[in-house]
Amino acid sequence: MPELPEMQALSERLDARLSGRALSRSDLLGFSSLKTFAPTPEDLHGTTLEGVGRRGKYLVLRFTGGRRILVHLSQGGRMDLEVPPKATKPRGSLARLVFEDTGLLIREHGTQRKAGRWVLEEGDDGPLATLGPEPDDPRFAALFLEGDSSRQVHTLLRDQHFVAGVGRGYADDALNRAKISPFSSLRALSRAERELLVEAVRSVLGEALERERARAGALSEARLGERFLVHNRAGEPCLTCAEPLRNVRFESHEVVYCPRCQTKGKVLADRRLSRLLR
């Protein structure tokens, strides 16, 4: 799933490529992808794209008149730039936005159809309204340094209402760097561990953003998992201690961790109903 670094770098590339151009056409290629009914994408035809930004994992396209289009790529969503714009419907296509001589195709790999678009009036924040602070916000540090939640830190990092922009991948990487068990509660962490966690999240995301800025074009690759240092790498050696990384699989995701660095040598059985490590 594209997370904050991928979406930030993508917004920068699209801003440089498309800003100042008028939206001339919008094709709905997958009905479930459009999450709003008014205004319609057609209502934005002829208006100029003023800029492309990001909030959390949402891409934000700002148009003259104050309207915005939000795009969330979910797990398998990707974007292709087309010059000239095409009229075809590739497999998994959800929508195509055409800015004069350039098309922006939104498509989705896999069978799930969770990527989506929102067309918002000026002043309507839609799903952005409930997002938590981002890791570079002082409020993010306050949540982890002062919070007393009994929820597991891996869960908190992935909760977009608690903190926006981090997903499974960078949560695994940051917790490994901080040497904190993903299954520890925030309440159980010492002040020193909390400070390490805040720094690890920020440094992991910062390094990932610099790597992503080297990417060209849109975000077309079917698989993005190779960008992680820990996530998706169960069985490979931990970069710190060389102990094989372990994973815990759940119905919709997995958590990857190092027993030696993060759980005091304890290994969590790979089944959903196992007792969680503390």
C-alpha positions in Angstrom: 0.0 0.0 0.0 1.4 3.4 -0.9 2.0 5.3 2.4 3.1 8.9 3.2 6.5 8.8 1.4 5.1 7.4 -1.8 2.1 9.7 -1.9 4.2 12.8 -1.0 6.7 12.2 -3.7 3.9 11.3 -6.2 2.1 14.6 -5.4 5.3 16.5 -6.0 5.8 14.9 -9.4 2.2 15.4 -10.5 2.3 19.0 -9.3 5.3 19.7 -11.5 3.8 17.9 -14.4 0.1 18.9 -14.4 -0.4 22.2 -12.5 -1.7 25.0 -14.6 -3.5 22.7 -17.0 -7.2 22.6 -17.4 -9.2 19.4 -16.8 -10.7 18.6 -20.2 -12.1 15.1 -19.6 -12.8 12.6 -16.9 -13.8 9.0 -17.6 -15.4 6.8 -14.9 -14.0 3.4 -15.7 -14.9 1.7 -12.4 -18.2 2.7 -10.8 -17.3 1.8 -7.2 -14.3 4.2 -7.3 -16.4 7.4 -7.1 -17.3 8.0 -3.5 -19.3 11.2 -4.0 -22.3 12.2 -6.2 -22.2 16.0 -6.1 -20.3 17.9 -7.5 -19.6 15.5 -10.3 -16.2 15.2 -12.0 -17.8 16.8 -15.1 -18.5 19.9 -13.0 -14.7 20.5 -12.9 -14.3 20.3 -16.7 -12.7 23.5 -17.9 -11.3 24.5 -14.5 -7.5 24.7 -14.0 -5.5 22.5 -11.7 -3.9 24.9 -9.3 -1.8 22.3 -7.5 -1.4 18.8 -6.3 -0.8 18.1 -2.6 -1.2 15.4 0.0 -2.9 14.8 3.3 -2.2 11.5 5.0 -2.4 8.8 2.3 -4.7 11.0 0.2 -3.6 12.8 -3.0 -5.3 16.2 -3.1 -5.9 17.9 -6.5 -6.9 21.6 -6.1 -8.8 23.4 -8.8 -9.8 27.0 -9.5 -13.0 27.8 -7.7 -12.0 25.9 -4.5 -13.1 22.4 -5.5 -10.9 19.4 -4.9 -10.5 15.9 -6.0 -9.1 13.4 -3.5 -7.6 10.1 -4.5 -6.9 7.2 -2.1 -5.0 4.3 -3.7 -5.7 1.8 -0.9 -3.5 -1.3 -1.2 -3.3 -2.0 -4.9 -4.1 1.3 -6.5 -1.6 2.8 -8.9 -1.4 5.7 -11.3 -0.1 6.0 -14.9 0.7 9.1 -16.9 -0.4 8.9 -20.5 1.0 11.1 -23.3 -1.1 11.4 -25.3 -4.2 10.4 -23.3 -5.7 7.1 -24.2 -9.3 6.0 -24.6 -8.8 2.4 -23.7 -9.8 0.6 -20.5 -6.9 -1.4 -19.2 -7.6 -4.2 -16.6 -8.3 -2.8 -13.2 -9.0 0.7 -14.5 -11.0 3.0 -12.2 -10.8 6.4 -13.7 -8.9 8.6 -16.2 -8.5 12.4 -15.7 -7.3 14.2 -18.8 -5.4 17.5 -18.5 -5.1 18.8 -22.0 -2.4 16.6 -23.6 -1.8 14.3 -20.6 -3.9 11.6 -19.1 -3.8 10.4 -15.5 -5.1 6.8 -15.3 -6.1 5.5 -11.9 -6.1 1.7 -11.8 -6.0 -1.1 -9.2 -4.1 -4.4 -9.1 -5.6 -7.5 -7.5 -9.2 -8.3 -6.9 -10.0 -5.8 -4.2 -11.6 -2.6 -5.3 -11.0 -0.2 -2.4 -9.2 2.7 -4.2 -11.4 5.7 -4.6 -12.0 9.3 -5.6 -14.0 12.1 -3.8 -15.0 15.4 -5.6 -15.4 18.0 -2.9 -16.9 21.5 -2.8 -14.9 24.3 -1.3 -14.9 24.0 2.5 -15.8 20.3 2.5 -12.9 18.2 3.8 -14.7 14.8 3.3 -12.6 12.0 4.7 -9.7 14.4 5.5 -11.7 15.8 8.4 -11.1 12.8 10.6 -7.4 12.3 10.0 -5.0 12.5 12.9 -1.8 14.5 12.9 1.1 13.6 10.7 4.5 12.5 12.0 6.2 15.9 11.4 3.4 17.6 13.4 4.3 18.4 17.1 0.9 16.9 18.0 2.2 13.5 16.8 5.0 13.6 19.3 2.7 14.6 22.0 0.4 11.7 21.4 3.2 9.2 21.8 5.1 10.9 24.5 2.2 11.7 26.7 -0.5 9.2 25.7 -1.8 6.5 28.0 -3.5 4.2 25.5 -3.7 0.5 26.2 -3.8 -0.2 22.4 -0.7 -1.8 20.8 1.7 0.6 19.2 1.6 -1.1 15.8 -2.2 -0.7 15.8 -1.9 3.0 16.8 0.6 3.7 14.1 -1.8 2.2 11.5 -4.9 4.0 12.8 -5.3 7.0 10.4 -7.6 8.7 12.9 -4.8 8.6 15.5 -1.9 9.5 13.2 -2.1 10.0 9.4 0.2 8.6 6.7 1.8 5.5 8.3 0.7 2.0 7.3 1.8 -1.6 7.9 5.1 -1.3 6.1 6.6 1.7 7.7 5.1 0.7 11.1 7.1 -2.5 10.9 10.3 -0.7 9.9 10.0 2.0 12.5 9.3 -0.3 15.4 12.3 -2.5 14.4 14.5 0.6 14.3 13.3 1.6 17.7 13.7 -2.0 19.1 10.1 -2.0 20.4 7.7 -4.9 20.2 4.8 -4.2 17.8 2.6 -5.9 20.4 3.5 -3.6 23.4 0.9 -1.2 24.5 1.7 2.5 24.4 1.0 2.6 28.1 3.7 0.0 28.8 6.5 2.0 27.1 9.0 4.0 29.1 9.8 7.7 28.3 13.0 6.7 26.6 11.2 4.1 24.4 8.6 6.6 23.4 11.3 9.1 22.4 13.0 6.4 20.3 9.7 5.5 18.6 9.0 9.1 17.6 12.5 9.5 16.2 12.3 6.2 14.4 9.0 6.9 12.7 10.3 10.3 11.5 13.7 9.0 10.3 12.2 6.0 8.5 9.7 8.1 6.7 12.3 10.8 5.9 14.7 8.3 4.4 11.9 6.7 2.4 10.8 10.0 1.0 14.2 10.8 -0.2 14.3 7.4 -2.0 10.9 8.0 -3.5 11.8 11.4 -4.9 14.2 9.6 -7.2 11.3 7.8 -8.9 10.2 9.1 -12.3 6.7 9.2 -13.7 3.6 8.4 -11.7 3.3 5.3 -9.5 2.8 2.4 -11.8 4.6 -0.6 -10.3 2.4 -3.5 -9.3 4.5 -4.3 -6.3 6.0 -1.7 -4.0 7.0 -4.0 -1.1 10.7 -4.1 -1.9 11.1 -0.5 -0.6 10.7 -1.7 3.0 13.6 -2.8 5.2 11.7 -5.1 7.5 8.1 -5.4 6.2 7.5 -8.3 3.8 11.0 -9.7 4.7 10.1 -12.5 7.1 12.9 -15.1 7.1 15.6 -12.6 6.0 18.2 -11.4 8.5 17.5 -8.4 10.8 19.7 -5.5 9.7 20.7 -4.9 13.2 21.5 -8.4 14.7 21.2 -10.8 11.7 18.5 -12.8 13.5 15.9 -14.1 11.0 12.9 -11.8 11.0 9.5 -13.4 12.0 6.0 -12.6 11.0 2.6 -12.9 12.6 -0.2 -13.3 10.0 -3.7 -11.9 10.5 -6.6 -12.2 8.1 -5.8 -9.1 6.2 -2.2 -8.3 7.1 1.0 -9.4 8.7 3.3 -7.9 11.3 7.1 -8.5 10.8 9.5 -8.2 13.8 12.9 -9.4 15.1 12.6 -11.5 18.2 16.1 -10.6 19.5 15.8 -6.9 19.0 12.1 -6.3 19.7 10.6 -9.1 21.9 13.4 -10.2 24.2 13.8 -13.4 22.3 10.1 -14.4 22.4 8.5 -15.7 19.3 4.8 -15.3 18.7 3.2 -18.3 17.1 2.0 -17.7 13.6 -1.7 -18.1 14.1 -4.4 -15.5 14.5 -5.7 -16.6 17.9 -2.2 -16.7 19.6 -1.6 -14.7 22.7 0.0 -11.4 21.8 3.4 -10.6 23.1 3.7 -7.9 25.6 
